[in-house]
C-alpha cells in the first residue's frame, strides 16, 4: 500500500499527478495553514512562448486560517477572464476542445471553499487521466489533530495500513529513511523525469500547469509522461539533487 500526501493545489503540474499515479491512497492536506502566494490558488500556463501566471482570487482573511477555512471570491467575471486567457493561449493546441471543456466545467462549480474546490479539481483531472488512487482529505481522517510534521505523516500511513510512503523530491531534507523504517515503512522520494513535448513548435517550457500538458498530449502520451519518474531512497535522492 503506497500513500502520498500533498496540499490541494490549483491545476498543479505533472509531477503532482505522478505522485497520484504512484499512490494507492493520496491524501490532500486541507486542514493545514493556507500559504499566501503559494500554489493553492495559482499556477502557470504557456502564453506566447513564455510561462504566465494564473490566479483565482481568495477572500481576504487571517493568515492563521487553514486551507479549508478559506474561500474563493464569488467572481464570475474573474473566471470568465481566466477562461478567455486559456482560450487565447491554447486555441491552436491539438487537444484544446476536450481540455478547455474540462477546465470550463471545473470553474463553473458553485463550491467556494478553497480546499473543497481544489479537491474536486484534483479528482476531476485525475479521473480524466485515468489515475485510480483513492483521494482523501486529511480533515476527514480519524487522526490526532495535534500531530505535526513527520508524526502526522506516520499517523496517516498507519491509518491506511501503508507499507510505503512516497514524498516529492523536495522533501528529502525533511524526512529520514531510518525514521520510517523504525515504524515499519519504506520511504521513497519521487524524482520526476518528465520529457519535453511539442508546444507550438517552440522551445519547450517545463513545470507548467497540467492544463498545458493535457493541451498538447493525447491519452497514450499522457500515460507515458506520467510514468516517467523513479522512486529513490533518501541517500540516492541526495546524490542526484
Helices and strands as residue ranges (DSSP letters): E 2-6, H 14-22, E 25-28, E 42-47, E 50-55, G 67-69, H 76-90, H 96-107, H 114-128, E 134-137, G 138-140, H 149-159, E 164-168, G 169-171, H 177-181, E 186-192, H 210-216, H 219-226, E 229-232, H 234-240
